[in-house]
Amino acid sequence: MQWQQRDSFALQEILAGNLPGFWKKFTAIQTSITDSASGKKIRAIYFVSRDYLSIGNDHDWARVPLTPMAGQKIADMFQCFLPTRKIVDDIYRQAKIHLEPVPLLAFRDSTVTMWQHHLIIEGQRRGRKGLIAGIKKDVVISGKISRDPKPGRVAIYGWHQPGGRPIQPLYTGHVNWYVDYSHGIRLVYRKMKVGRKWMDYTAVLQDPTLKALICDEADCDFYRYPE
């Protein structure tokens, strides 16, 4: 499949409910900041999918890399958003399963290579369950996208090595339709608990203090990809 076919197929299957059961379970991530004005610690909890977007059932499934346009549509379906760089780092630190990245060099954007990479990850995972990290570069939201001189960009980040250093720095060099085997779509529930208050992630990112809970960039004003 080319990227348009793969995006269309994935959206069709997800709308039909063709998702493994584990992917529907989200995991709580805890984070905190210290308010420089008051000196008080602000704690927050948000919820993330345990693994990257997958299609299939509990016995026959595969992780499927997609464009940010398709990822955004799927996020909207589930009242979610795509992670920031900071969220990706938070997930890695709090993940139960850390796997070492396995780069592949040939036919990077082919569906066959995507399937091969999925099988490699499953060989590493060995049936272990829980929040997993270190297996993909995340498609992320980033202020770099709207400030890139070239239009129609995708931001990717992550693929952490043992010890927590990412292979992929925050990068907007690819056009938004480019997808390869190393990309992954992870969802974050759009409502998060800040202290005792539930807030939408956009309200958090718009707050000059609270935005640091989920964003570590200078500009945190890019909330979603255009479809």
Buried (B, 14 or more C-beta within 10 A) or exposed (E): EEBEEBBEBBBEBBEEEBBBEBBEEBBEBEBEBEEEEEEEEBEBBBBBBBBBBBBBEEEEBBBBBBBBBBBBBBBEEBEBBBBBBBBBBBBBEBBEBBBEBBEBEEEBBBBEBBBBBBEBBBEBBEEEEEBBBBBBBBBBBBBBBEEBEEEBBBBBBBBBEEEEEBBBEBBBEBEBBBBBBBBBBBBBBBBBBBEEEEBBBEBBBEBEEBBBBBBBBEEBBBBBBEE
